[in-house]
Amino acid sequence: MTRRGVAMLLVLGATLVVTSAIGVTAASLTSRQRTVAIAEHARLTEDLLSAAEAITKRWLAREAPRATVDPGAPRPRVDIADVDVHGGSVRVTAYDLYGMMSSGATPTHPLWRASGTISSEEVFGARSLADLSNPEVPVHPAADRDELRIGERIAVFPGADTGPTTGNTVIININTAPKPLLNAALRLAQRGDIASILTSRAEGRPAPAPAAPTGQASGVSTDLTNSSPGDTAGLVRLVGRSTLWAVRVDARQGLVERSWWTIYQSRGRGWTILERHEIAD
């Protein structure tokens, strides 16, 4: 987390100390006091979410282009910030959508076998994790949970033309994808040295994406109907950096907790929001 980000939260924390009855527990509040406290805590939680937005944008601009994930990690996750602020807290966690299998790939795509145990039919064509939400089976990633959820194994995004799939070609970031997915992607792409990539990642250095084969400069194929059984290079496009990140923000102040799920895409010089919704699970 940057010094500026820490400073922003410390300033906000000082404000929280002055304006919030933080030392009062829920059990000791009367009904009216509780209503007033919840309203005040909701406002302060909104302030924490706003502060997290500024921290996220700075990380996207400065750190995302060089982001790597430990090769042994089971998910393409980067912890941006986790700060306690005088009775409250804010956590910011980024997930690389290019480091996952894509929900836009057809159910027969070979990379599904490397994306986990979930059936591709359950998510094929889904455009938002909010559409898959189920109180009994949470789908949004949670940094304080060990189980792998749908949202950190499969990239569910709005708009097939903007996500990690072009035609039936899945885009994979070699610097964030979990080892099983990366290994399968390299085999399908028919190029790349997994040992050197994993070494770079272990040292925190992004590895350059392997060059596309001759005659496949873009690494993208939208028509695979005439491909031979052994010609799988067009099924995967390998990249060394991501332009599509999902960020979970968890903010808590007193009696109120709120969480956002936001998908950012890099377009030219800046990052734009493709989707944002509140996490209910």
Backbone as JSON, one array per atom type, in Angstrom:
{
  "sequence": "MTRRGVAMLLVLGATLVVTSAIGVTAASLTSRQRTVAIAEHARLTEDLLSAAEAITKRWLAREAPRATVDPGAPRPRVDIADVDVHGGSVRVTAYDLYGMMSSGATPTHPLWRASGTISSEEVFGARSLADLSNPEVPVHPAADRDELRIGERIAVFPGADTGPTTGNTVIININTAPKPLLNAALRLAQRGDIASILTSRAEGRPAPAPAAPTGQASGVSTDLTNSSPGDTAGLVRLVGRSTLWAVRVDARQGLVERSWWTIYQSRGRGWTILERHEIAD",
  "N": [[0.84, -1.18, 0.0], [0.56, 2.29, -0.77], [2.32, 5.18, 0.6], [0.81, 7.47, 0.44], [-1.74, 6.41, 0.33], [-1.96, 5.25, 2.87], [-1.77, 7.58, 4.39], [-4.12, 8.92, 3.65], [-6.08, 7.27, 4.79], [-5.4, 7.49, 7.49], [-5.94, 10.18, 8.01], [-8.68, 10.13, 7.54], [-9.34, 8.38, 9.57], [-8.82, 9.92, 11.83], [-10.9, 11.71, 11.66], [-13.01, 9.98, 12.07], [-12.69, 9.35, 14.76], [-13.43, 11.71, 16.0], [-16.09, 12.09, 15.21], [-17.61, 9.77, 15.59], [-19.35, 7.55, 17.8], [-17.55, 5.45, 18.9], [-16.77, 3.87, 21.03], [-19.05, 2.8, 22.12], [-20.92, -0.05, 22.64], [-23.01, -2.34, 20.77], [-24.83, -3.69, 22.37], [-25.29, -1.98, 24.51], [-26.77, 0.12, 23.6], [-29.74, 2.08, 23.31], [-32.88, 1.71, 21.53], [-33.34, 4.0, 19.97], [-30.84, 5.24, 20.08], [-29.35, 3.31, 18.8], [-30.4, 3.38, 16.21], [-29.59, 5.96, 15.44], [-26.83, 5.63, 15.66], [-26.33, 3.64, 13.73], [-26.99, 5.01, 11.39], [-25.02, 7.0, 11.39], [-22.69, 5.41, 11.34], [-23.07, 4.18, 8.9], [-22.72, 6.32, 7.16], [-20.02, 6.91, 7.66], [-18.85, 4.52, 6.89], [-19.32, 4.67, 4.16], [-17.56, 6.73, 3.59], [-15.15, 5.39, 4.01], [-15.25, 3.54, 1.91], [-15.07, 5.29, -0.24], [-12.5, 6.32, 0.17], [-11.07, 4.0, -0.28], [-11.5, 3.68, -2.99], [-9.89, 5.67, -4.16], [-7.37, 4.71, -3.41], [-7.33, 2.28, -4.8], [-7.35, 3.14, -7.49], [-4.89, 4.41, -7.68], [-3.22, 2.21, -7.29], [-3.87, 0.65, -9.53], [-2.91, 2.3, -11.58], [-0.16, 2.51, -11.02], [0.94, 0.07, -10.03], [-0.37, -2.21, -11.08], [0.43, -2.76, -13.82], [2.84, -4.11, -13.42], [2.28, -6.26, -11.88], [2.57, -9.34, -10.14], [1.9, -12.74, -9.17], [2.46, -15.04, -6.58], [3.82, -18.13, -7.6], [2.87, -20.45, -6.4], [0.38, -19.86, -5.47], [-3.16, -20.39, -5.23], [-4.97, -18.78, -6.51], [-5.45, -15.85, -8.57], [-4.66, -13.4, -7.01], [-4.12, -10.19, -5.53], [-3.17, -8.52, -2.68], [-4.04, -5.37, -1.78], [-4.56, -3.41, 0.25], [-5.01, -3.42, 3.79], [-6.31, -2.23, 6.45], [-6.74, -1.08, 9.76], [-8.84, 1.33, 11.14], [-9.36, 3.19, 13.64], [-11.64, 1.84, 15.16], [-12.89, 1.0, 12.92], [-12.46, -0.58, 9.67], [-10.77, -1.22, 6.56], [-10.46, -3.12, 3.67], [-8.77, -3.92, 0.71], [-8.75, -5.78, -2.16], [-7.41, -7.22, -5.05], [-8.25, -8.97, -8.06], [-7.07, -10.7, -10.78], [-8.6, -10.85, -13.82], [-7.6, -11.87, -16.14], [-6.09, -13.86, -15.19], [-7.55, -16.09, -14.84], [-9.85, -18.72, -15.88], [-12.16, -18.08, -18.52], [-15.57, -17.11, -18.45], [-16.73, -16.72, -20.85], [-15.8, -18.54, -22.65], [-16.42, -21.38, -24.72], [-18.25, -24.3, -23.56], [-16.8, -26.56, -24.28], [-14.17, -25.91, -24.39], [-10.71, -26.66, -24.02], [-9.31, -25.62, -21.79], [-11.03, -25.59, -19.64], [-10.69, -27.86, -18.12], [-8.55, -27.26, -16.57], [-9.39, -25.32, -14.88], [-10.57, -25.88, -12.49], [-13.01, -27.65, -10.48], [-15.56, -26.94, -11.12], [-18.46, -27.05, -13.21], [-18.49, -25.99, -16.56], [-20.86, -25.32, -17.81], [-22.44, -24.12, -15.93], [-21.72, -21.48, -15.71], [-21.34, -20.47, -18.23], [-21.51, -17.85, -20.48], [-22.41, -16.08, -18.52], [-22.75, -12.77, -17.23], [-22.26, -11.29, -15.0], [-21.17, -11.55, -11.63], [-23.09, -11.02, -9.81], [-25.38, -12.05, -10.91], [-25.11, -14.71, -10.42], [-25.24, -15.04, -7.75], [-25.79, -16.69, -4.7], [-27.15, -17.35, -1.65], [-26.57, -19.71, -0.27], [-24.36, -20.74, -1.52], [-21.77, -18.92, -1.73], [-20.38, -16.72, -4.2], [-18.62, -14.64, -4.66], [-15.18, -13.76, -4.31], [-13.4, -13.92, -1.19], [-11.12, -12.46, 0.91], [-10.56, -13.4, 3.44], [-11.21, -16.05, 3.47], [-10.64, -19.53, 2.91], [-11.62, -21.29, 1.0], [-11.94, -21.88, -2.52], [-13.71, -19.79, -4.51], [-16.22, -19.23, -7.08], [-15.79, -16.71, -8.28], [-13.04, -16.28, -8.15], [-11.88, -18.16, -9.66], [-13.04, -18.25, -12.12], [-13.47, -15.94, -14.67], [-15.95, -13.72, -14.67], [-17.64, -11.43, -16.49], [-18.86, -8.24, -17.74], [-20.0, -8.03, -21.01], [-18.91, -9.67, -23.7], [-17.14, -8.84, -25.64], [-15.28, -7.3, -24.41], [-13.96, -8.7, -22.5], [-11.85, -11.41, -21.17], [-11.89, -13.13, -23.43], [-11.75, -13.77, -26.86], [-13.57, -14.45, -29.59], [-13.2, -17.81, -29.5], [-10.91, -17.79, -28.1], [-9.0, -17.77, -25.27], [-7.67, -15.38, -23.08], [-4.74, -15.34, -21.23], [-2.91, -14.31, -18.46], [0.39, -14.71, -17.93], [1.74, -14.06, -15.65], [0.13, -14.09, -13.46], [-1.71, -16.19, -13.42], [-2.79, -19.22, -11.82], [-0.61, -22.04, -11.25], [-1.5, -24.65, -12.38], [-3.38, -23.82, -14.34], [-1.81, -22.08, -15.86], [0.17, -23.87, -16.83], [-1.39, -25.55, -18.44], [-2.29, -23.68, -20.29], [0.1, -22.89, -21.55], [0.79, -25.28, -22.79], [-1.33, -25.57, -24.62], [-0.95, -23.25, -26.13], [1.41, -23.87, -27.25], [3.96, -22.92, -26.73], [6.45, -21.18, -24.72], [8.26, -21.18, -21.65], [7.73, -22.74, -18.8], [9.25, -23.02, -16.47], [11.06, -20.83, -16.36], [9.24, -18.74, -16.25], [7.92, -19.21, -13.81], [10.07, -18.91, -12.09], [10.7, -16.18, -12.4], [8.33, -15.06, -11.39], [8.4, -15.97, -8.75], [10.43, -14.42, -7.8], [9.28, -12.0, -7.87], [9.28, -10.62, -10.25], [7.87, -9.58, -13.28], [7.39, -11.78, -16.0], [8.21, -11.73, -19.5], [5.73, -12.01, -22.06], [5.51, -14.96, -24.04], [6.51, -14.96, -27.47], [4.19, -14.84, -30.19], [3.45, -17.6, -32.41], [4.81, -17.86, -35.76], [2.83, -16.42, -38.25], [0.69, -16.16, -36.64], [0.26, -13.62, -35.42], [-1.32, -12.04, -33.71], [-2.18, -13.85, -31.87], [-4.78, -14.59, -31.68], [-7.62, -16.39, -32.6], [-10.61, -16.66, -34.29], [-12.02, -18.47, -35.71], [-12.06, -21.73, -35.55], [-12.84, -23.94, -36.83], [-11.68, -25.27, -38.94], [-9.33, -26.17, -37.96], [-6.64, -28.42, -37.3], [-6.61, -31.44, -35.25], [-4.35, -31.32, -33.6], [-3.69, -28.68, -33.58], [-3.68, -26.3, -31.45], [-2.91, -23.8, -30.76], [-4.34, -21.48, -31.33], [-6.29, -21.38, -29.42], [-5.58, -20.09, -27.14], [-4.35, -17.01, -25.89], [-1.43, -15.58, -24.85], [-0.42, -13.26, -22.4], [1.57, -10.69, -20.77], [0.76, -8.85, -18.94], [-2.12, -7.48, -17.31], [-5.2, -6.04, -18.39], [-7.58, -6.0, -17.19], [-9.11, -6.0, -14.25], [-10.67, -7.19, -11.28], [-11.95, -5.85, -8.29], [-12.33, -6.25, -4.88], [-13.75, -4.55, -2.21], [-13.89, -4.22, 1.21], [-15.48, -2.65, 3.78], [-15.77, -1.5, 7.1], [-17.43, -0.01, 9.78], [-18.04, 0.42, 13.04], [-21.26, -0.56, 13.61], [-21.85, -1.2, 11.03], [-21.27, -2.86, 7.97], [-20.0, -3.0, 4.68], [-19.62, -4.11, 1.3], [-18.0, -3.9, -1.84], [-17.95, -4.91, -5.27], [-16.02, -4.44, -8.0], [-15.29, -4.03, -11.43], [-12.58, -3.17, -13.33], [-11.28, -1.75, -16.32], [-8.5, -1.21, -18.42], [-8.21, 1.36, -20.63], [-6.58, 2.79, -23.03], [-5.0, 5.49, -21.61], [-6.07, 5.48, -19.08], [-8.15, 4.01, -16.45], [-11.29, 2.49, -16.56], [-14.56, 1.96, -15.15], [-16.24, -0.99, -15.56], [-18.22, -2.42, -14.34], [-20.08, -2.34, -11.3], [-21.17, -3.59, -8.22], [-22.94, -4.15, -5.15], [-21.88, -6.46, -2.7], [-23.64, -9.14, -1.56], [-23.4, -11.63, -0.4]],
  "CA": [[0.0, 0.0, 0.0], [1.39, 3.47, -0.88], [2.3, 6.07, 1.76], [-0.31, 8.38, 0.28], [-2.95, 5.68, 0.69], [-1.99, 5.16, 4.33], [-2.05, 8.92, 4.92], [-5.54, 9.21, 3.43], [-6.86, 6.53, 5.77], [-5.13, 8.04, 8.8], [-6.72, 11.42, 8.11], [-10.07, 9.73, 7.69], [-9.47, 7.79, 10.89], [-8.9, 11.0, 12.81], [-12.26, 12.22, 11.57], [-13.9, 9.0, 12.69], [-12.57, 9.44, 16.2], [-14.15, 12.9, 16.44], [-17.52, 12.11, 14.87], [-18.34, 8.52, 15.83], [-19.35, 7.01, 19.16], [-16.96, 4.15, 18.63], [-16.63, 3.08, 22.24], [-20.34, 2.3, 22.57], [-21.22, -1.35, 22.06], [-24.38, -2.48, 20.3], [-25.67, -4.18, 23.45], [-25.58, -0.92, 25.46], [-27.52, 1.18, 22.95], [-31.19, 2.03, 23.24], [-33.35, 1.6, 20.16], [-33.12, 5.27, 19.26], [-29.39, 5.42, 19.95], [-28.88, 2.35, 17.79], [-30.79, 3.92, 14.9], [-28.71, 7.09, 15.16], [-25.47, 5.11, 15.47], [-26.26, 2.94, 12.44], [-26.98, 6.03, 10.33], [-23.7, 7.63, 11.39], [-21.71, 4.42, 10.9], [-23.27, 3.98, 7.46], [-22.07, 7.45, 6.48], [-18.58, 6.76, 7.78], [-18.47, 3.39, 6.04], [-19.29, 5.2, 2.79], [-16.3, 7.47, 3.48], [-14.08, 4.41, 3.86], [-15.34, 3.01, 0.55], [-14.55, 6.33, -1.14], [-11.05, 6.35, 0.33], [-10.54, 2.8, -0.94], [-11.55, 3.9, -4.44], [-8.69, 6.42, -4.53], [-6.23, 3.81, -3.26], [-7.41, 1.32, -5.89], [-6.97, 3.77, -8.76], [-3.43, 4.62, -7.66], [-2.59, 0.9, -7.5], [-4.06, 0.27, -10.93], [-2.06, 3.12, -12.43], [1.27, 2.38, -10.73], [1.41, -1.28, -9.71], [-1.01, -3.27, -11.87], [1.21, -3.19, -15.0], [3.98, -4.97, -13.04], [1.79, -7.18, -10.86], [2.82, -10.78, -10.24], [1.33, -13.53, -8.09], [3.32, -16.17, -6.23], [3.45, -19.27, -8.46], [2.18, -21.48, -5.65], [-0.93, -19.38, -5.03], [-4.25, -21.04, -5.96], [-5.85, -17.76, -7.09], [-4.69, -14.68, -9.06], [-5.05, -12.35, -6.08], [-3.12, -9.26, -5.01], [-3.69, -7.75, -1.54], [-3.64, -3.97, -1.94], [-4.56, -2.71, 1.53], [-5.79, -4.01, 4.88], [-5.98, -1.22, 7.46], [-7.68, -0.77, 10.83], [-8.94, 2.78, 11.27], [-10.1, 3.66, 14.81], [-12.96, 1.23, 15.31], [-13.35, 0.53, 11.62], [-11.42, -1.2, 8.87], [-11.0, -1.28, 5.13], [-9.61, -4.09, 2.99], [-8.86, -3.81, -0.74], [-8.13, -6.97, -2.75], [-7.58, -7.25, -6.51], [-8.24, -10.28, -8.71], [-6.8, -10.54, -12.21], [-9.52, -11.63, -14.63], [-6.79, -12.58, -17.14], [-5.41, -14.96, -14.51], [-8.57, -17.11, -14.62], [-10.6, -19.18, -17.02], [-13.19, -17.1, -18.88], [-16.93, -17.62, -18.59], [-17.15, -16.55, -22.23], [-15.31, -19.64, -23.49], [-17.43, -22.43, -24.92], [-18.11, -25.38, -22.58], [-15.89, -27.61, -24.74], [-12.8, -25.4, -24.45], [-9.84, -27.54, -23.24], [-8.82, -25.02, -20.56], [-11.94, -25.82, -18.52], [-10.17, -28.94, -17.28], [-7.54, -26.71, -15.67], [-9.95, -24.19, -14.14], [-11.16, -26.34, -11.24], [-13.99, -28.73, -10.59], [-16.88, -26.42, -11.49], [-18.91, -27.33, -14.57], [-18.52, -24.77, -17.35], [-22.23, -25.0, -18.19], [-23.06, -23.31, -14.88], [-21.36, -20.06, -15.82], [-21.14, -20.06, -19.63], [-22.31, -16.7, -20.9], [-22.78, -15.19, -17.42], [-22.19, -11.44, -17.44], [-22.0, -10.65, -13.72], [-21.24, -12.44, -10.47], [-24.35, -10.74, -9.12], [-26.4, -12.94, -11.49], [-24.87, -16.06, -9.92], [-25.24, -15.0, -6.3], [-26.61, -17.69, -4.02], [-26.8, -17.28, -0.22], [-26.05, -20.98, 0.21], [-23.06, -20.98, -2.16], [-21.21, -17.61, -2.1], [-19.58, -16.75, -5.42], [-17.6, -13.59, -4.65], [-13.99, -14.08, -3.53], [-13.25, -13.28, 0.11], [-9.71, -12.59, 1.29], [-10.43, -14.1, 4.71], [-11.75, -17.39, 3.32], [-9.69, -20.42, 2.25], [-12.2, -22.02, -0.12], [-11.91, -21.22, -3.82], [-15.05, -19.48, -4.99], [-16.33, -19.07, -8.53], [-15.25, -15.43, -8.72], [-11.57, -16.23, -8.22], [-11.45, -19.22, -10.57], [-13.63, -18.02, -13.44], [-13.69, -14.52, -14.92], [-17.3, -13.39, -15.1], [-17.46, -10.02, -16.84], [-19.91, -7.69, -18.6], [-19.6, -7.75, -22.38], [-17.95, -10.65, -24.2], [-16.15, -8.21, -26.51], [-14.3, -6.57, -23.6], [-13.39, -9.58, -21.49], [-10.71, -12.26, -21.49], [-12.18, -14.09, -24.49], [-12.01, -13.22, -28.18], [-13.99, -15.65, -30.27], [-13.04, -18.88, -28.5], [-9.54, -17.68, -27.63], [-8.94, -17.28, -23.9], [-6.47, -14.61, -22.77], [-4.17, -15.75, -19.95], [-1.75, -13.57, -17.99], [1.35, -15.69, -17.45], [2.32, -13.6, -14.39], [-0.83, -14.18, -12.35], [-2.51, -17.41, -13.47], [-2.3, -20.34, -10.99], [0.28, -22.93, -11.99], [-2.17, -25.63, -13.24], [-3.96, -23.13, -15.49], [-0.69, -21.6, -16.67], [0.78, -25.01, -17.5], [-2.3, -25.98, -19.51], [-2.31, -22.63, -21.31], [1.35, -22.96, -22.31], [0.72, -26.46, -23.66], [-2.25, -25.27, -25.72], [-0.34, -22.21, -26.96], [2.57, -24.51, -27.88], [5.16, -22.09, -26.56], [6.65, -20.68, -23.37], [9.03, -22.0, -20.72], [7.08, -22.54, -17.51], [10.26, -22.92, -15.4], [11.57, -19.45, -16.29], [8.13, -17.88, -15.83], [7.7, -19.41, -12.38], [11.22, -18.33, -11.39], [10.5, -14.73, -12.39], [7.23, -14.74, -10.48], [8.86, -16.21, -7.38], [11.3, -13.29, -7.46], [8.5, -10.77, -7.95], [9.54, -9.95, -11.53], [6.99, -10.06, -14.36], [8.04, -12.4, -17.15], [7.63, -11.29, -20.78], [4.87, -13.0, -22.71], [6.16, -15.62, -25.18], [6.11, -14.45, -28.77], [3.22, -15.66, -30.92], [4.04, -18.35, -33.53], [4.77, -17.24, -37.07], [1.52, -16.55, -38.89], [-0.37, -15.93, -35.65], [0.82, -12.47, -34.75], [-2.18, -11.54, -32.64], [-2.48, -14.9, -30.92], [-6.23, -14.72, -31.58], [-8.31, -17.07, -33.68], [-12.05, -16.69, -34.06], [-12.59, -19.57, -36.48], [-11.22, -22.91, -35.34], [-13.56, -25.09, -37.38], [-10.83, -25.99, -39.89], [-8.06, -26.49, -37.32], [-6.35, -29.84, -37.11], [-6.73, -31.81, -33.84], [-3.18, -30.93, -32.83], [-3.48, -27.24, -33.69], [-4.41, -25.69, -30.34], [-2.32, -22.5, -30.42], [-5.33, -20.42, -31.43], [-7.24, -21.43, -28.31], [-5.06, -19.3, -26.02], [-3.46, -15.87, -26.15], [-0.64, -15.33, -23.66], [-0.01, -11.87, -22.19], [2.41, -10.5, -19.59], [0.13, -7.91, -18.02], [-3.58, -7.52, -17.44], [-5.95, -4.78, -18.53], [-8.91, -6.27, -16.66], [-9.02, -6.4, -12.85], [-11.82, -7.07, -10.38], [-11.48, -5.43, -6.97], [-13.28, -6.33, -3.76], [-13.49, -3.63, -1.11], [-14.68, -4.48, 2.41], [-15.36, -1.54, 4.72], [-16.57, -1.68, 8.32], [-17.36, 1.02, 10.82], [-19.02, 0.18, 14.09], [-22.33, -1.53, 13.39], [-22.15, -1.3, 9.59], [-20.29, -3.43, 7.05], [-20.41, -2.99, 3.28], [-18.59, -4.62, 0.38], [-18.2, -3.61, -3.26], [-17.23, -5.67, -6.31], [-15.87, -3.52, -9.13], [-14.43, -4.48, -12.52], [-11.91, -2.06, -14.0], [-10.58, -2.07, -17.57], [-7.59, -0.18, -18.91], [-8.5, 1.8, -22.0], [-5.67, 3.9, -23.3], [-4.17, 5.96, -20.51], [-6.72, 5.39, -17.78], [-8.96, 2.84, -16.11], [-12.72, 2.78, -16.47], [-15.35, 0.97, -14.44], [-17.18, -1.73, -16.4], [-19.33, -2.91, -13.52], [-19.95, -2.27, -9.84], [-22.35, -3.95, -7.46], [-22.7, -4.46, -3.75], [-21.8, -7.89, -2.43], [-24.64, -9.5, -0.55], [-23.13, -12.91, 0.25]],
  "C": [[0.88, 1.24, 0.0], [1.29, 4.32, 0.38], [1.11, 7.03, 1.68], [-1.62, 7.69, 0.68], [-3.09, 5.56, 2.19], [-2.36, 6.5, 4.93], [-3.53, 9.27, 4.78], [-6.39, 8.53, 4.49], [-6.63, 7.04, 7.18], [-5.89, 9.33, 9.04], [-8.19, 11.09, 8.32], [-10.31, 9.14, 9.07], [-9.57, 8.83, 11.98], [-10.29, 11.6, 12.82], [-13.24, 11.28, 12.25], [-13.86, 9.1, 14.21], [-13.42, 10.59, 16.73], [-15.65, 12.73, 16.28], [-18.3, 10.87, 15.26], [-18.23, 8.06, 17.27], [-18.83, 5.58, 19.11], [-16.92, 3.27, 19.88], [-17.93, 2.48, 22.75], [-20.64, 0.98, 21.88], [-22.69, -1.42, 21.68], [-25.32, -2.87, 21.45], [-26.1, -3.06, 24.4], [-26.44, 0.2, 24.88], [-29.02, 0.98, 23.1], [-31.59, 1.95, 21.78], [-33.07, 2.87, 19.37], [-31.63, 5.52, 19.05], [-28.83, 4.5, 18.86], [-29.21, 2.86, 16.39], [-29.87, 5.07, 14.49], [-27.29, 6.6, 14.86], [-25.32, 4.43, 14.12], [-26.2, 3.94, 11.29], [-25.61, 6.69, 10.23], [-22.62, 6.67, 10.9], [-21.84, 4.14, 9.41], [-22.6, 5.1, 6.67], [-20.55, 7.3, 6.51], [-18.06, 5.57, 6.97], [-18.4, 3.82, 4.58], [-18.01, 6.0, 2.57], [-15.13, 6.51, 3.29], [-14.08, 3.82, 2.45], [-14.78, 4.02, -0.46], [-13.04, 6.43, -1.05], [-10.41, 5.15, -0.36], [-10.54, 2.96, -2.45], [-10.3, 4.64, -4.91], [-7.45, 5.55, -4.44], [-6.18, 2.81, -4.41], [-6.91, 1.93, -7.19], [-5.47, 4.04, -8.81], [-2.71, 3.29, -7.89], [-2.71, 0.46, -8.95], [-3.1, 1.02, -11.85], [-0.57, 2.8, -12.25], [1.75, 0.94, -10.6], [0.85, -2.38, -10.61], [-0.19, -3.7, -13.09], [2.35, -4.13, -14.68], [3.56, -6.07, -12.06], [2.15, -8.62, -11.18], [2.17, -11.45, -9.04], [2.25, -14.72, -7.84], [2.88, -17.41, -7.01], [2.72, -20.38, -7.72], [0.78, -21.08, -5.2], [-2.04, -20.02, -5.85], [-5.18, -20.08, -6.66], [-5.03, -16.56, -7.53], [-5.04, -13.42, -8.27], [-3.87, -11.49, -5.65], [-3.77, -8.48, -3.87], [-3.15, -6.32, -1.62], [-3.55, -3.25, -0.61], [-5.42, -3.46, 2.53], [-5.45, -3.19, 6.12], [-7.11, -1.11, 8.49], [-7.65, 0.74, 11.07], [-9.88, 3.12, 12.42], [-11.52, 3.11, 14.89], [-13.56, 0.74, 14.01], [-12.2, -0.13, 10.88], [-11.79, -1.14, 7.4], [-9.98, -2.24, 4.53], [-9.85, -3.98, 1.5], [-8.08, -4.98, -1.35], [-8.44, -7.02, -4.23], [-7.46, -8.68, -7.03], [-8.09, -10.08, -10.22], [-7.73, -11.44, -13.03], [-8.8, -12.33, -15.79], [-6.01, -13.74, -16.51], [-6.37, -16.11, -14.2], [-9.07, -17.64, -15.95], [-11.73, -18.2, -17.28], [-14.55, -17.75, -19.03], [-17.44, -17.48, -20.01], [-16.67, -17.66, -23.16], [-16.38, -20.72, -23.59], [-17.19, -23.57, -23.93], [-17.14, -26.48, -22.98], [-14.43, -27.14, -24.78], [-11.89, -26.23, -23.53], [-9.37, -26.95, -21.91], [-9.78, -25.2, -19.38], [-11.41, -26.89, -17.58], [-9.16, -28.43, -16.27], [-8.1, -25.61, -14.77], [-10.57, -24.6, -12.82], [-12.22, -27.39, -11.49], [-15.36, -28.25, -11.05], [-17.21, -26.76, -12.94], [-19.03, -26.04, -15.35], [-19.94, -24.36, -17.72], [-22.9, -24.08, -17.17], [-22.8, -21.82, -15.06], [-21.24, -19.58, -17.25], [-22.1, -18.93, -20.0], [-22.74, -15.77, -19.8], [-22.07, -13.85, -17.58], [-21.9, -10.7, -16.13], [-22.07, -11.69, -12.61], [-22.54, -12.22, -9.7], [-25.46, -11.66, -9.64], [-26.28, -14.36, -10.96], [-24.96, -16.16, -8.4], [-26.24, -15.99, -5.72], [-26.22, -17.68, -2.55], [-26.18, -18.56, 0.31], [-24.67, -21.3, -0.36], [-22.49, -19.63, -2.61], [-20.3, -17.71, -3.32], [-18.48, -15.7, -5.44], [-16.39, -14.03, -3.82], [-13.99, -13.33, -2.2], [-11.84, -13.53, 0.61], [-9.52, -13.33, 2.6], [-11.03, -15.5, 4.68], [-10.76, -18.25, 2.54], [-10.29, -21.09, 1.0], [-12.15, -21.18, -1.4], [-13.34, -21.02, -4.32], [-15.04, -19.23, -6.49], [-15.61, -17.81, -9.0], [-13.76, -15.3, -8.72], [-11.0, -17.37, -9.05], [-11.9, -18.94, -11.99], [-13.95, -16.53, -13.59], [-15.08, -14.3, -15.49], [-17.34, -11.88, -15.29], [-18.6, -9.54, -17.71], [-19.38, -7.42, -20.0], [-18.54, -8.7, -22.88], [-16.85, -10.01, -25.03], [-15.08, -7.46, -25.72], [-13.55, -7.46, -22.63], [-12.26, -10.44, -21.99], [-11.02, -13.39, -22.46], [-12.41, -13.34, -25.78], [-12.33, -14.4, -29.08], [-13.99, -16.76, -29.24], [-11.61, -18.93, -28.0], [-9.53, -17.05, -26.24], [-7.62, -16.57, -23.65], [-6.01, -14.97, -21.36], [-2.93, -14.91, -19.65], [-0.78, -14.55, -17.34], [1.92, -15.32, -16.08], [1.36, -13.68, -13.2], [-1.6, -15.49, -12.32], [-1.93, -18.48, -12.54], [-1.55, -21.35, -11.85], [-0.44, -23.95, -12.86], [-2.77, -24.99, -14.5], [-2.87, -22.63, -16.42], [-0.07, -22.74, -17.46], [-0.08, -25.48, -18.67], [-2.33, -24.96, -20.63], [-1.05, -22.66, -22.17], [1.33, -24.16, -23.26], [-0.19, -26.19, -24.86], [-1.65, -24.25, -26.68], [0.89, -22.74, -27.7], [3.81, -23.63, -27.84], [5.26, -21.67, -25.09], [7.37, -21.68, -22.49], [8.48, -21.77, -19.32], [8.1, -22.37, -16.39], [10.75, -21.48, -15.26], [10.48, -18.48, -15.84], [7.92, -17.99, -14.33], [8.85, -18.82, -11.56], [11.07, -16.82, -11.28], [9.43, -14.33, -11.39], [7.64, -14.92, -9.02], [9.74, -15.08, -6.89], [10.57, -11.96, -7.54], [8.74, -9.98, -9.22], [8.57, -10.47, -12.59], [7.8, -10.63, -15.51], [7.42, -11.87, -18.44], [6.79, -12.39, -21.4], [5.61, -13.64, -23.88], [5.63, -15.08, -26.49], [5.14, -15.41, -29.44], [3.92, -16.4, -32.05], [3.93, -17.57, -34.83], [3.42, -17.49, -37.72], [0.38, -16.37, -37.94], [0.05, -14.76, -34.78], [-0.02, -12.0, -33.58], [-2.43, -12.58, -31.57], [-3.96, -15.17, -30.8], [-6.78, -15.41, -32.81], [-9.79, -17.13, -33.37], [-12.72, -17.82, -34.82], [-11.67, -20.77, -36.38], [-11.83, -24.15, -35.98], [-12.69, -25.92, -38.32], [-9.47, -26.36, -39.29], [-7.89, -28.0, -37.21], [-6.42, -30.16, -35.63], [-5.54, -31.36, -32.99], [-2.91, -29.45, -32.83], [-4.3, -26.53, -32.62], [-3.91, -24.29, -30.0], [-3.34, -21.38, -30.44], [-6.34, -20.39, -30.31], [-6.83, -20.54, -27.14], [-4.21, -18.15, -26.54], [-2.75, -15.56, -24.84], [-0.22, -13.86, -23.58], [0.81, -11.78, -20.91], [1.86, -9.5, -18.6], [-1.37, -7.91, -18.29], [-4.15, -6.12, -17.61], [-7.36, -4.94, -17.98], [-8.76, -6.83, -15.24], [-10.37, -6.25, -12.15], [-11.28, -6.76, -8.98], [-12.61, -5.56, -5.96], [-12.83, -5.38, -2.67], [-14.44, -3.96, 0.03], [-14.43, -3.35, 3.4], [-16.28, -1.79, 5.91], [-16.35, -0.51, 9.24], [-18.45, 0.76, 11.84], [-19.99, -0.93, 13.75], [-22.59, -1.83, 11.92], [-20.97, -1.9, 8.83], [-20.85, -3.39, 5.64], [-19.26, -3.48, 2.42], [-19.0, -4.3, -1.05], [-17.42, -4.61, -4.1], [-17.22, -4.8, -7.55], [-14.93, -4.11, -10.16], [-13.91, -3.26, -13.25], [-11.24, -2.56, -15.27], [-9.72, -0.9, -17.98], [-7.92, 0.11, -20.37], [-7.64, 3.02, -22.29], [-4.87, 4.25, -22.07], [-4.81, 5.78, -19.13], [-7.52, 4.12, -17.62], [-10.41, 3.27, -15.98], [-13.43, 1.64, -15.75], [-16.34, 0.32, -15.4], [-18.42, -2.14, -15.62], [-19.03, -2.65, -12.05], [-21.27, -2.71, -9.22], [-21.97, -4.25, -6.02], [-22.75, -5.96, -3.55], [-22.75, -8.22, -1.29], [-24.29, -10.78, 0.19], [-22.0, -12.81, 1.27]]
}
